[in-house]
Amino acid sequence: MNASTRDAVVSGFVEAAAELAGARPHLRAEEAATQLPSWLAKTRRRWCVVLDDLSSPGDLHGLWPPTTEHGSTLITTRRRIDALDRRCTVVEVIPFSPQESLAYLRGVIDPSAGTDAELNALADDLGHLPLALAQVAAYMGTTGRSCREYRDRFVRRDAKLADLVPEEGEGLIEYRRPLSVAWSLSVEASDALRPEGAARPVMHILSLLDGTGVPGELFSTPAVLALVAAGTAATAGPGAGVATEPKAAAGDTVHDAVHNLRRYSLLDIDRSPTPVDGSGPGALTGGASVRIHVMTQRATRDLLSAPEREDAVAAAAQALLEGWGIADAPARLDRELRSNAFALLRQAGPDLLAPAPHEVLFRMGHSLGDSGQATAALRHFRWLERTVAERFDPDDAISLGARGHLAWWQAKSGDQAGAAAAFKALAEDQARLLAPEHPDLLQTRQSAAVWRGAAGDPAGAAAELRSLYVLRIRVLGAAHRDTVSNRNHLANFLSASGDHEGAFALHEEAWQEALARRYPGHRDVLRARAAAMRHRGELGDFDGALEALNDLLAVQLEDDPDSPDTLATRAGIAEWTARRGNPRRAAALLEGVLTDRLRVLGPEHPHTLSTRLDVARWLTDAGEYGRATAELSALLPEQIEALGADHASVAATRAALSRALGQDSAASTPMDD
C-alpha cells in the first residue's frame, strides 16, 4: 500500500482489515485500521506487508505491523529515518555497476538502438541510477530514438529532464511519477522542514557544483550563508527581510538544511574520520564533503527560474573564491575547490562571463597551474583570453588583464622568451593608457624583465629590475609587497649575472624582515633564509646552503609533501649535494624527485623534463656515462615534442648529450703509457 501520508496508510489498513480480518464497517477509520496489526499478530497464515514510499515513521504510529515468525514487512522510503535503523534492517539501494547498467539496457531496449560503447556512455550520463535507466529506456522504446540521438538531446543545455522521460502511461505503469517530479517533491519536503526555506537554496548551489565531492568548508562561507538567509526570509514572508543572525547561528541553519536534504536521500555526506578543526562528527567542515547524484543535479537545474539560477551561480562562484581565501587551508581543499570550479564552469559558463568575467575564472586557472599543471593552465587562459577578446575592446582593463594572465602561464609552461615578448607588448599598450607610475604598468614591466632574464639575458633583466626597484621605493616605499617582490627578483638575476655578494645582501634583507615578523622556524623565515644561503653557496658555503634547504624541507614535508615548492626544495638539495662533491648521491636524490614529479606533474611538465636532464648531468659527473647517454637520448625527442626544437632546454640537453658521449668515448679509449 501507499505509505506516503498518514491518511494513505490508514486507508490501506482499513481496506486490508476489512478483507482479511472482517473488521466491522461502522468503526472509525483509525480504529478500524488497528484491526490489521492485531490480526497479523494472531494469524498462522504467512503474510507480507509492503509499505511503499514512507515519508515519516510517525505515520505508522499505532499501526506498526508486528514481528512474528509467519510474516515480514518491507518498507521503501526516500528518507533516511533513524527510527527505522532501530526497528528494521536497512538496505540502501545504490546505483548499478557499469556491468549491471549495460546488462539491464541490453535486456530492455531494441538491439539496434546502440552499441555497447554508446550504451555505456548513456549509463555514465545517467549516473547508473536504476530508475533513470528504466525511464530513459522506456522513453527510447516509446519514441524509437537511438542511443546517440537521445544523448545528443540529453547534453543540450536547453533540454529539460521532464522532456527526456515518458509521461505517465507511456511504458511507465510501474513508476508513479517522472524523475523530475519525484525529486522536486523531495526538495519541497526538505524545504518545509525546520529551518523552513533553507534546503532549497542549498540544493540550487549543489546542482551547479561537482557532485562527487563538494567540500564542507563551502557551507560556512559568507556567500552560502547569505543565500540561505535570503531563502529563509522569503519563506517567512515579504515583511521578514533577510535575517542578520550571528554567523554561528547562520552556519547552524545551513548545516540543518544539508541534513534535511540528506534525510530525503537527495545527497550523501562523507565525513572525515579525523576532523582537522575539532568539529563534531556531524559537522560539514574539517574534511567532510557532500555528494549528490548527477541526475538529482540535472532535475534541480531544470526547475530553476532565471532569478534563482542567477543567484545560485553568483553564490557558488563567490563561495569558491571565499574557500580559496581560507587561511592555512589543507592541500586537498585546493583540489576540491578547483574541481568544483570547473564543474561550475561547465554548467554556467555564459553566466560567469556576463557582464564581465567572474574572478573565479582567473582563480581556478591559477590553482590549476600552481598545482603543477602549467600546460593545462595555459590552455585555460588561452580560452579565457580569446573569450574576453570577443566581448571587450582591446584597450579595456579586462582585455589587458587577460593578456597578462595568459603571458604568465606561457612562461610557467616553458616558453620564457615568448612570455617576455608578450609582457613587453602588453607594457607598451599599457603605457599608452596608464600613468608611468601606475602599479599595473610597473608589474607588467617587472614580468617582462623577469622572463627576459629567464630566457637568457640575466644582465639585461637585472638592469631593468634595478631601475624599477628604485622607482618603487620612491612610489610605494621599501616595505610594500611589490617592492619586496622586485627586490627578490633583482637578487636572483644579480646572482645569475655573477654578482653573488650583491644578491646575498638583498636576500639577507628579506630574511631579516621575515624573522622580525615571524619566529625562526616559520616556513616564511626558512624560505627567505634558504634563498639567501643559496647565494652564500655560490660563494663557496655549500654546507650553509644545504643546511638551510634541509631545514626548510622538514617544514614543507609536513605541510604538503607533493607541492611544487616541496619538490623544488628537494631538487635544490640534490644540486648542492652534487656541487659539494657527491654527484652519485645527487643523482639518487633527484631520481626520487623525478618519480614524484612524474606522478604529480606528469611526464610533459617542464619541471619533470628538467629533472630528467639534471639526473643525467649528475650521472655523467659520477662516471655513469652509459646511463646518462641513454636517458638524454630518450629525453631529447620528448623535449622537442613538448617544448619545441628551439627551446633553451633542448639546447641544454643536446649539450649534455654531447658531453656524456665525449666522456664515454674518452673512458673507452685506452691511454698510452
C-alpha positions, 0 to 999 in steps of 0.5 A: 500500500501507499505509505506516503501520508498518514491518511494513505496508510490508514486507508490501506489498513482499513481496506486490508482489515476489512478483507482479511480480518472482517473488521466491522464497517461502522468503526472509525477509520483509525480504529478500524485500521488497528484491526490489521496489526492485531490480526497479523499478530494472531494469524498462522497464515504467512503474510507480507506487508509492503509499505511503499514510499514512507515519508515519516515513521510517525505515520505508522504510529499505532499501526506498526505491523508486528514481528512474528515468525509467519510474516515480514514487512518491507518498507521503501522510503526516500528518507533516511529515518533513524527510527527505522535503523532501530526497528528494521534492517536497512538496505540502501539501494545504490546505483548499478555497476557499469556491468549491471547498467549495460546488462539491464539496457541490453535486456530492455531496449531494441538491439539496434538502438546502440552499441555497447560503447554508446550504451555505456556512455548513456549509463555514465550520463545517467549516473547508473541510477536504476530508475533513470535507466528504466525511464530513459529506456522506456522513453527510447522504446516509446519514441524509437530514438537511438542511443546517440540521438537521445544523448545528443538531446540529453547534453543540450543545455536547453533540454529539460529532464521532464522532456527526456522521460515518458509521461505517465502511461507511456511504458511507465505503469510501474513508476508513479511519477517522472524523475523530475517530479519525484525529486522536486517533491523531495526538495519541497519536503526538505524545504518545509522542514525546520529551518523552513526555506533553507534546503532549497537554496542549498540544493540550487548551489549543489546542482551547479557544483561537482557532485562527487565531492563538494567540500564542507568548508563551502557551507560556512562561507559568507556567500552560502550563508547569505543565500540561505538567509535570503531563502529563509526570509522569503519563506517567512514572508515579504515583511521578514527581510533577510535575517542578520543572525550571528554567523554561528547561528547562520552556519547552524541553519545551513548545516540543518538544511544539508541534513534535511536534504540528506534525510530525503536521500537527495545527497550523501555526506562523507565525513572525515574520520579525523576532523582537522578543526575539532568539529563534531562528527556531524559537522560539514567542515574539517574534511567532510564533503557532500555528494549528490547524484548527477541526475538529482543535479540535472532535475534541480537545474531544470526547475530553476527560474532565471532569478534563482539560477542567477543567484545560485551561480553568483553564490557558488562562484563567490563561495569558491573564491571565499574557500580559496581565501581560507587561511592555512587551508589543507592541500586537498581543499585546493583540489576540491575547490578547483574541481568544483570550479570547473564543474561550475564552469561547465554548467554556467559558463555564459553566466560567469562571463556576463557582464564581465568575467567572474574572478573565479575564472582567473582563480581556478586557472591559477590553482590549476597551474600552481598545482603543477599543471602549467600546460593545462593552465595555459590552455585555460587562459588561452580560452579565457583570453580569446573569450574576453577578446570577443566581448571587450575592446582591446584597450579595456582593463579586462582585455589587458588583464587577460593578456597578462594572465595568459603571458604568465602561464606561457612562461610557467609552461616553458616558453620564457622568451615568448612570455617576455615578448608578450609582457613587453607588448602588453607594457607598451599598450599599457603605457599608452593608457596608464600613468608611468607610475601606475602599479599595473604598468610597473608589474607588467614591466617587472614580468617582462624583465623577469622572463627576459632574464629567464630566457637568457639575458640575466644582465639585461633583466637585472638592469631593468629590475634595478631601475624599477626597484628604485622607482618603487621605493620612491612610489610605494616605499621599501616595505610594500609587497611589490617592492619586496617582490622586485627586490627578490627578483633583482637578487636572483638575476644579480646572482645569475649575472655573477654578482653573488655578494650583491644578491646575498645582501638583498636576500639577507634583507628579506630574511631579516624582515621575515624573522622580525615578523615571524619566529625562526622556524616559520616556513616564511623565515626558512624560505627567505633564509634558504634563498639567501644561503643559496647565494652564500653557496655560490660563494663557496658555503655549500654546507650553509646552503644545504643546511638551510634547504634541509631545514626548510624541507622538514617544514614543507614535508609536513605541510604538503609533501607533493607541492611544487615548492616541496619538490623544488626544495628537494631538487635544490638539495640534490644540486648542492649535494652534487656541487659539494662533491657527491654527484652519485648521491645527487643523482639518487636524490633527484631520481626520487624527485623525478618519480614524484614529479612524474606522478604529480606533474606528469611526464610533459611538465617542464619541471619533470623534463628538467629533472630528467636532464639534471639526473643525467648531468649528475650521472655523467659527473659520477662516471655513469656515462652509459646511463646518462647517454641513454636517458638524454637520448630518450629525453631529447625527442620528448623535449622537442615534442613538448617544448619545441626544437628551439627551446633553451632546454633542448639546447641544454640537453643536446649539450649534455648529450654531447658531453656524456658521449665525449666522456664515454668515448674518452673512458673507452679509449685506452691511454698510452703509457 
